[in-house]
Amino acid sequence: MTSNDLYLAKGATANARYAVDIDPKRAGWTYCGLRVVELEPGGTHTFDTGDSEWIVVPLQGGCTVQTDGNEFQLSGRESVFSGVTDFAYVPRDARAQIASGAGGRFALAGAKCERRLPARYGPAPEVPQEERGSGNCTRHVRNFASADAFDCDRLIAVEVVTPGGNWSSYPPHKHDEHRPGEEAELEEIYYFEIDGPNGFGYQRVSPSREGGSDVLAEVRSGDAVLVPDGWHGPSIAQPGHDMYYLNVMAGPGDTREWRICFHPDHTEGYR
């Protein structure tokens, strides 16, 4: 793919149903997908999950998710910068409805999968959180659907908030090879939001092999970057503007795991 295929500006994948609609065919890979639905007050959105598992993640506002005879009340949040949110897992081969009395924006992080797991609610207080890195590489990670925090078949999803002026996704790292015990093969989507008007950030993806992915993009709220392979990072936040990204990952491995390899030229003093 070219860099133009991997950087998706706000609106590039929008349609009548979704503000963002990235399916595996659009991304040129096999598993990962991401949708963002915007609901007016009193609005509803109904979708069939097909051959994919999905997690409904409130970006702004709260909602009710109905699926498989269950009803999950998601309190949500004022914005992605105001804190962690609760969420709902919707299995493959199901029909789901999202309804919001006050309206809002809701991400659907998805992955093609084989197993049909039960629909579940993810409470906000149970989301593991961590400060990663140090100094101007400090960032806050919300591991709501990391491989060791919440059971899915293939989907892995986390949120990262990088303070203004800081670097994250650093050192550059990759997960594009299957090397048991060392590295897992995972496709990945970065979806960005920037705090405050006129804010922006930068995202780098550099080749890990001849002809591999190569992107340097200025990113703003609503933009996305696809990472089919390659070293990704740093993600750089403009001073004075915190940067949020939602990472959606999935791959072909028999074991659902997040194993990464750091770039050997950039590891000293950072993790």
C-alpha atoms as a printed R data frame, in Angstrom:
    type eleno elety resid chain resno       x       y      z
1   ATOM     1    CA   MET     A     1   0.000   0.000  0.000
2   ATOM     2    CA   THR     A     2   1.011   3.613 -0.479
3   ATOM     3    CA   SER     A     3   0.988   6.189  2.311
4   ATOM     4    CA   ASN     A     4  -2.201   7.602  0.782
5   ATOM     5    CA   ASP     A     5  -3.909   4.253  1.403
6   ATOM     6    CA   LEU     A     6  -2.726   4.072  5.028
7   ATOM     7    CA   TYR     A     7  -3.576   7.628  6.177
8   ATOM     8    CA   LEU     A     8  -7.344   8.172  6.208
9   ATOM     9    CA   ALA     A     9  -8.353  11.788  6.836
10  ATOM    10    CA   LYS     A    10 -11.620  12.568  8.614
11  ATOM    11    CA   GLY     A    11 -14.499  11.823  6.257
12  ATOM    12    CA   ALA     A    12 -12.463   9.648  3.891
13  ATOM    13    CA   THR     A    13 -14.471   6.532  4.767
14  ATOM    14    CA   ALA     A    14 -17.724   8.214  5.824
15  ATOM    15    CA   ASN     A    15 -21.072   7.089  4.446
16  ATOM    16    CA   ALA     A    16 -24.765   7.451  5.264
17  ATOM    17    CA   ARG     A    17 -24.445   5.197  8.342
18  ATOM    18    CA   TYR     A    18 -20.990   5.894  9.760
19  ATOM    19    CA   ALA     A    19 -18.621   8.834 10.216
20  ATOM    20    CA   VAL     A    20 -15.793   6.276 10.007
21  ATOM    21    CA   ASP     A    21 -16.211   2.922  8.267
22  ATOM    22    CA   ILE     A    22 -13.054   0.836  7.900
23  ATOM    23    CA   ASP     A    23 -13.689  -2.817  7.112
24  ATOM    24    CA   PRO     A    24 -11.025  -5.412  6.234
25  ATOM    25    CA   LYS     A    25 -11.680  -5.013  2.507
26  ATOM    26    CA   ARG     A    26 -11.176  -1.229  2.697
27  ATOM    27    CA   ALA     A    27  -8.024  -1.720  4.763
28  ATOM    28    CA   GLY     A    28  -6.650  -4.410  2.440
29  ATOM    29    CA   TRP     A    29  -6.244  -7.032  5.131
30  ATOM    30    CA   THR     A    30  -8.148  -9.855  6.848
31  ATOM    31    CA   TYR     A    31  -9.395  -9.073 10.369
32  ATOM    32    CA   CYS     A    32  -9.570  -5.530 11.818
33  ATOM    33    CA   GLY     A    33 -12.437  -3.099 11.460
34  ATOM    34    CA   LEU     A    34 -13.532   0.202 12.983
35  ATOM    35    CA   ARG     A    35 -16.748   2.179 12.716
36  ATOM    36    CA   VAL     A    36 -17.847   5.415 14.369
37  ATOM    37    CA   VAL     A    37 -21.576   6.139 14.540
38  ATOM    38    CA   GLU     A    38 -22.967   9.571 15.433
39  ATOM    39    CA   LEU     A    39 -26.450   9.685 16.954
40  ATOM    40    CA   GLU     A    40 -28.736  12.674 17.388
41  ATOM    41    CA   PRO     A    41 -30.693  12.908 20.662
42  ATOM    42    CA   GLY     A    42 -33.160  10.026 20.698
43  ATOM    43    CA   GLY     A    43 -31.334   8.363 17.808
44  ATOM    44    CA   THR     A    44 -30.864   4.635 17.257
45  ATOM    45    CA   HIS     A    45 -28.537   2.531 15.137
46  ATOM    46    CA   THR     A    46 -29.096  -1.143 14.309
47  ATOM    47    CA   PHE     A    47 -26.460  -3.393 12.791
48  ATOM    48    CA   ASP     A    48 -25.748  -7.061 12.092
49  ATOM    49    CA   THR     A    49 -22.405  -8.272 13.383
50  ATOM    50    CA   GLY     A    50 -21.892 -10.850 10.624
51  ATOM    51    CA   ASP     A    51 -18.659 -12.802 10.957
52  ATOM    52    CA   SER     A    52 -17.082 -10.292 13.377
53  ATOM    53    CA   GLU     A    53 -17.077  -9.609 17.106
54  ATOM    54    CA   TRP     A    54 -17.554  -5.972 18.140
55  ATOM    55    CA   ILE     A    55 -17.063  -3.769 21.180
56  ATOM    56    CA   VAL     A    56 -19.215  -0.640 21.494
57  ATOM    57    CA   VAL     A    57 -17.062   2.134 23.004
58  ATOM    58    CA   PRO     A    58 -18.669   5.493 23.839
59  ATOM    59    CA   LEU     A    59 -16.480   8.360 22.624
60  ATOM    60    CA   GLN     A    60 -18.916  11.049 23.731
61  ATOM    61    CA   GLY     A    61 -22.207  10.478 25.533
62  ATOM    62    CA   GLY     A    62 -23.961   7.391 26.832
63  ATOM    63    CA   CYS     A    63 -26.179   4.769 25.215
64  ATOM    64    CA   THR     A    64 -28.103   1.539 25.581
65  ATOM    65    CA   VAL     A    65 -26.917  -1.553 23.700
66  ATOM    66    CA   GLN     A    66 -29.408  -4.344 23.041
67  ATOM    67    CA   THR     A    67 -28.279  -7.706 21.675
68  ATOM    68    CA   ASP     A    68 -28.960 -11.414 22.171
69  ATOM    69    CA   GLY     A    69 -31.727 -10.666 24.662
70  ATOM    70    CA   ASN     A    70 -29.453  -8.473 26.779
71  ATOM    71    CA   GLU     A    71 -29.671  -4.752 27.466
72  ATOM    72    CA   PHE     A    72 -26.528  -2.934 28.580
73  ATOM    73    CA   GLN     A    73 -26.715   0.625 29.895
74  ATOM    74    CA   LEU     A    74 -23.478   2.452 29.061
75  ATOM    75    CA   SER     A    75 -22.952   5.623 31.086
76  ATOM    76    CA   GLY     A    76 -20.239   6.688 28.652
77  ATOM    77    CA   ARG     A    77 -18.361   9.944 29.170
78  ATOM    78    CA   GLU     A    78 -18.255  13.607 28.248
79  ATOM    79    CA   SER     A    79 -15.290  13.068 25.941
80  ATOM    80    CA   VAL     A    80 -12.385  10.685 25.426
81  ATOM    81    CA   PHE     A    81 -10.264  13.045 27.543
82  ATOM    82    CA   SER     A    82 -12.557  12.976 30.581
83  ATOM    83    CA   GLY     A    83 -11.736   9.437 31.657
84  ATOM    84    CA   VAL     A    84 -12.281   5.743 31.084
85  ATOM    85    CA   THR     A    85 -15.678   4.460 29.882
86  ATOM    86    CA   ASP     A    86 -17.779   1.358 30.261
87  ATOM    87    CA   PHE     A    87 -18.398  -0.686 27.094
88  ATOM    88    CA   ALA     A    88 -20.350  -3.595 25.630
89  ATOM    89    CA   TYR     A    89 -19.165  -6.718 23.788
90  ATOM    90    CA   VAL     A    90 -21.405  -7.903 20.944
91  ATOM    91    CA   PRO     A    91 -20.745 -11.394 19.492
92  ATOM    92    CA   ARG     A    92 -20.607 -12.466 15.860
93  ATOM    93    CA   ASP     A    93 -23.816 -13.680 14.161
94  ATOM    94    CA   ALA     A    94 -25.982 -11.285 16.163
95  ATOM    95    CA   ARG     A    95 -28.151  -8.219 15.684
96  ATOM    96    CA   ALA     A    96 -27.546  -5.201 17.891
97  ATOM    97    CA   GLN     A    97 -29.140  -1.833 18.504
98  ATOM    98    CA   ILE     A    98 -27.496   1.262 19.964
99  ATOM    99    CA   ALA     A    99 -29.858   3.926 21.322
100 ATOM   100    CA   SER     A   100 -28.943   7.255 22.902
101 ATOM   101    CA   GLY     A   101 -31.400   9.599 24.611
102 ATOM   102    CA   ALA     A   102 -28.985  12.538 24.692
103 ATOM   103    CA   GLY     A   103 -27.092  11.617 21.521
104 ATOM   104    CA   GLY     A   104 -23.379  11.026 21.126
105 ATOM   105    CA   ARG     A   105 -20.584   9.361 19.200
106 ATOM   106    CA   PHE     A   106 -19.795   5.687 19.571
107 ATOM   107    CA   ALA     A   107 -16.928   3.602 18.234
108 ATOM   108    CA   LEU     A   108 -17.418   0.012 17.113
109 ATOM   109    CA   ALA     A   109 -14.096  -1.817 17.299
110 ATOM   110    CA   GLY     A   110 -14.302  -5.140 15.496
111 ATOM   111    CA   ALA     A   111 -12.465  -8.200 14.235
112 ATOM   112    CA   LYS     A   112 -13.411 -11.155 12.091
113 ATOM   113    CA   CYS     A   113 -13.444 -14.215 14.299
114 ATOM   114    CA   GLU     A   114 -14.424 -17.868 14.596
115 ATOM   115    CA   ARG     A   115 -15.789 -18.337 18.123
116 ATOM   116    CA   ARG     A   116 -19.129 -16.915 19.211
117 ATOM   117    CA   LEU     A   117 -18.626 -15.640 22.762
118 ATOM   118    CA   PRO     A   118 -21.464 -14.337 24.971
119 ATOM   119    CA   ALA     A   119 -22.537 -10.702 24.952
120 ATOM   120    CA   ARG     A   120 -21.111  -8.917 28.005
121 ATOM   121    CA   TYR     A   121 -20.864  -5.589 29.803
122 ATOM   122    CA   GLY     A   122 -17.480  -4.072 30.664
123 ATOM   123    CA   PRO     A   123 -17.679  -1.813 33.749
124 ATOM   124    CA   ALA     A   124 -15.463   1.275 33.726
125 ATOM   125    CA   PRO     A   125 -14.036   0.645 37.240
126 ATOM   126    CA   GLU     A   126 -12.678  -2.725 36.082
127 ATOM   127    CA   VAL     A   127 -10.688  -1.295 33.139
128 ATOM   128    CA   PRO     A   128  -6.942  -1.682 33.896
129 ATOM   129    CA   GLN     A   129  -5.065   1.596 33.515
130 ATOM   130    CA   GLU     A   130  -1.345   2.343 33.511
131 ATOM   131    CA   GLU     A   131   1.153   5.124 33.039
132 ATOM   132    CA   ARG     A   132   3.668   3.995 30.442
133 ATOM   133    CA   GLY     A   133   7.032   5.562 29.706
134 ATOM   134    CA   SER     A   134   8.683   8.434 31.563
135 ATOM   135    CA   GLY     A   135   9.510  12.100 31.138
136 ATOM   136    CA   ASN     A   136   8.253  13.495 27.841
137 ATOM   137    CA   CYS     A   137   7.440   9.944 26.717
138 ATOM   138    CA   THR     A   138   4.817   9.460 29.455
139 ATOM   139    CA   ARG     A   139   1.332   8.455 28.299
140 ATOM   140    CA   HIS     A   140  -1.800   7.009 29.909
141 ATOM   141    CA   VAL     A   141  -3.049   3.621 28.667
142 ATOM   142    CA   ARG     A   142  -6.562   2.241 29.208
143 ATOM   143    CA   ASN     A   143  -6.403  -1.509 28.596
144 ATOM   144    CA   PHE     A   144 -10.150  -2.106 28.352
145 ATOM   145    CA   ALA     A   145  -9.885  -5.010 25.881
146 ATOM   146    CA   SER     A   146  -6.227  -5.938 26.014
147 ATOM   147    CA   ALA     A   147  -5.384  -9.616 25.594
148 ATOM   148    CA   ASP     A   148  -5.068 -10.195 29.344
149 ATOM   149    CA   ALA     A   149  -7.939  -7.932 30.515
150 ATOM   150    CA   PHE     A   150 -11.076  -8.918 28.590
151 ATOM   151    CA   ASP     A   151 -11.948 -12.111 26.726
152 ATOM   152    CA   CYS     A   152 -12.456 -11.878 22.972
153 ATOM   153    CA   ASP     A   153 -11.769 -14.351 20.184
154 ATOM   154    CA   ARG     A   154  -9.354 -12.209 18.118
155 ATOM   155    CA   LEU     A   155 -10.050  -8.562 18.937
156 ATOM   156    CA   ILE     A   156  -7.586  -6.513 21.006
157 ATOM   157    CA   ALA     A   157  -8.420  -2.854 21.720
158 ATOM   158    CA   VAL     A   158  -6.911  -0.204 23.992
159 ATOM   159    CA   GLU     A   159  -6.977   3.574 24.393
160 ATOM   160    CA   VAL     A   160  -3.964   5.861 24.829
161 ATOM   161    CA   VAL     A   161  -3.933   9.519 25.919
162 ATOM   162    CA   THR     A   162  -0.676  11.364 25.256
163 ATOM   163    CA   PRO     A   163  -0.211  14.705 27.067
164 ATOM   164    CA   GLY     A   164   0.443  17.712 24.855
165 ATOM   165    CA   GLY     A   165   4.092  17.917 23.842
166 ATOM   166    CA   ASN     A   166   4.789  14.247 24.626
167 ATOM   167    CA   TRP     A   167   5.679  11.261 22.472
168 ATOM   168    CA   SER     A   168   3.976   7.869 22.682
169 ATOM   169    CA   SER     A   169   4.199   4.623 20.720
170 ATOM   170    CA   TYR     A   170   7.875   5.008 21.480
171 ATOM   171    CA   PRO     A   171  10.289   3.375 20.972
172 ATOM   172    CA   PRO     A   172   9.005   2.416 17.516
173 ATOM   173    CA   HIS     A   173   7.783  -1.156 17.622
174 ATOM   174    CA   LYS     A   174   6.283  -3.729 15.320
175 ATOM   175    CA   HIS     A   175   4.131  -6.850 15.355
176 ATOM   176    CA   ASP     A   176   4.143  -8.062 11.757
177 ATOM   177    CA   GLU     A   177   5.779 -11.497 12.128
178 ATOM   178    CA   HIS     A   178   4.806 -14.698 13.905
179 ATOM   179    CA   ARG     A   179   7.719 -15.545 16.201
180 ATOM   180    CA   PRO     A   180   6.461 -17.696 19.082
181 ATOM   181    CA   GLY     A   181   7.162 -16.153 22.473
182 ATOM   182    CA   GLU     A   182   8.640 -12.985 20.925
183 ATOM   183    CA   GLU     A   183   6.306 -11.350 18.407
184 ATOM   184    CA   ALA     A   184   2.686 -11.766 17.312
185 ATOM   185    CA   GLU     A   185   1.352 -10.886 13.864
186 ATOM   186    CA   LEU     A   186  -1.330  -8.204 14.276
187 ATOM   187    CA   GLU     A   187  -3.058  -5.727 11.983
188 ATOM   188    CA   GLU     A   188  -3.699  -2.379 13.675
189 ATOM   189    CA   ILE     A   189  -5.841   0.740 13.316
190 ATOM   190    CA   TYR     A   190  -5.053   4.036 15.045
191 ATOM   191    CA   TYR     A   191  -8.080   6.355 15.396
192 ATOM   192    CA   PHE     A   192  -7.252   9.876 16.648
193 ATOM   193    CA   GLU     A   193  -8.910  12.703 18.542
194 ATOM   194    CA   ILE     A   194  -7.116  15.885 19.627
195 ATOM   195    CA   ASP     A   195  -8.153  18.004 22.621
196 ATOM   196    CA   GLY     A   196  -8.967  21.625 21.875
197 ATOM   197    CA   PRO     A   197  -9.604  23.559 18.668
198 ATOM   198    CA   ASN     A   198  -7.000  23.449 15.883
199 ATOM   199    CA   GLY     A   199  -5.006  20.717 17.618
200 ATOM   200    CA   PHE     A   200  -2.980  18.155 15.718
201 ATOM   201    CA   GLY     A   201  -0.363  15.447 16.111
202 ATOM   202    CA   TYR     A   202   1.992  13.353 14.024
203 ATOM   203    CA   GLN     A   203   2.081   9.620 13.371
204 ATOM   204    CA   ARG     A   204   5.042   7.750 11.918
205 ATOM   205    CA   VAL     A   205   5.077   4.265 10.383
206 ATOM   206    CA   SER     A   206   8.398   3.165  8.881
207 ATOM   207    CA   PRO     A   207   9.309   0.051  6.889
208 ATOM   208    CA   SER     A   208  10.442  -3.082  8.680
209 ATOM   209    CA   ARG     A   209  11.095  -4.784  5.336
210 ATOM   210    CA   GLU     A   210  11.807  -3.772  1.760
211 ATOM   211    CA   GLY     A   211   8.726  -2.123  0.280
212 ATOM   212    CA   GLY     A   212   6.982  -2.026  3.671
213 ATOM   213    CA   SER     A   213   4.571   0.554  5.048
214 ATOM   214    CA   ASP     A   214   5.922   4.118  5.151
215 ATOM   215    CA   VAL     A   215   3.801   6.983  6.550
216 ATOM   216    CA   LEU     A   216   4.429  10.376  8.132
217 ATOM   217    CA   ALA     A   217   1.011  11.948  8.697
218 ATOM   218    CA   GLU     A   218  -0.267  15.051 10.420
219 ATOM   219    CA   VAL     A   219  -3.341  13.782 12.250
220 ATOM   220    CA   ARG     A   220  -6.387  15.617 13.581
221 ATOM   221    CA   SER     A   221  -9.634  14.575 15.256
222 ATOM   222    CA   GLY     A   222 -11.423  11.926 13.209
223 ATOM   223    CA   ASP     A   223  -8.356  10.788 11.277
224 ATOM   224    CA   ALA     A   224  -7.123   7.190 11.196
225 ATOM   225    CA   VAL     A   225  -3.883   5.450 10.243
226 ATOM   226    CA   LEU     A   226  -3.685   1.813  9.160
227 ATOM   227    CA   VAL     A   227  -0.693  -0.306 10.191
228 ATOM   228    CA   PRO     A   228  -0.572  -3.570  8.218
229 ATOM   229    CA   ASP     A   229   3.159  -3.932  8.934
230 ATOM   230    CA   GLY     A   230   6.209  -1.903  9.867
231 ATOM   231    CA   TRP     A   231   7.657  -0.010 12.803
232 ATOM   232    CA   HIS     A   232   5.001   2.322 14.222
233 ATOM   233    CA   GLY     A   233   5.809   5.296 16.359
234 ATOM   234    CA   PRO     A   234   6.375   7.831 17.512
235 ATOM   235    CA   SER     A   235   2.918   9.323 17.954
236 ATOM   236    CA   ILE     A   236   3.558  12.988 18.775
237 ATOM   237    CA   ALA     A   237   1.094  15.368 20.454
238 ATOM   238    CA   GLN     A   238   1.159  19.110 19.758
239 ATOM   239    CA   PRO     A   239   2.138  21.140 22.841
240 ATOM   240    CA   GLY     A   240  -0.984  22.308 24.638
241 ATOM   241    CA   HIS     A   241  -3.201  19.681 23.011
242 ATOM   242    CA   ASP     A   242  -3.550  16.199 24.483
243 ATOM   243    CA   MET     A   243  -3.855  13.448 21.876
244 ATOM   244    CA   TYR     A   244  -6.110  10.382 22.119
245 ATOM   245    CA   TYR     A   245  -5.972   7.280 19.993
246 ATOM   246    CA   LEU     A   246  -7.987   4.105 19.949
247 ATOM   247    CA   ASN     A   247  -5.938   1.083 18.869
248 ATOM   248    CA   VAL     A   248  -7.811  -1.818 17.269
249 ATOM   249    CA   MET     A   249  -5.806  -4.986 16.610
250 ATOM   250    CA   ALA     A   250  -6.320  -8.573 15.443
251 ATOM   251    CA   GLY     A   251  -4.298 -11.246 13.704
252 ATOM   252    CA   PRO     A   252  -4.158 -14.857 12.537
253 ATOM   253    CA   GLY     A   253  -2.389 -16.404 15.531
254 ATOM   254    CA   ASP     A   254  -3.871 -19.380 17.352
255 ATOM   255    CA   THR     A   255  -3.268 -17.491 20.610
256 ATOM   256    CA   ARG     A   256  -4.705 -14.014 21.186
257 ATOM   257    CA   GLU     A   257  -1.691 -12.107 22.455
258 ATOM   258    CA   TRP     A   258   0.081  -8.760 22.143
259 ATOM   259    CA   ARG     A   259   3.772  -9.411 21.652
260 ATOM   260    CA   ILE     A   260   5.879  -6.651 20.109
261 ATOM   261    CA   CYS     A   261   9.441  -6.098 18.971
262 ATOM   262    CA   PHE     A   262  11.098  -2.731 19.694
263 ATOM   263    CA   HIS     A   263  13.250  -1.030 17.072
264 ATOM   264    CA   PRO     A   264  16.846  -1.849 18.051
265 ATOM   265    CA   ASP     A   265  18.073   1.663 17.183
266 ATOM   266    CA   HIS     A   266  15.731   3.451 19.606
267 ATOM   267    CA   THR     A   267  15.448   1.453 22.805
268 ATOM   268    CA   GLU     A   268  18.086   2.828 25.160
269 ATOM   269    CA   GLY     A   269  16.478   4.730 28.035
270 ATOM   270    CA   TYR     A   270  12.901   4.371 26.791
271 ATOM   271    CA   ARG     A   271  10.019   1.892 27.175
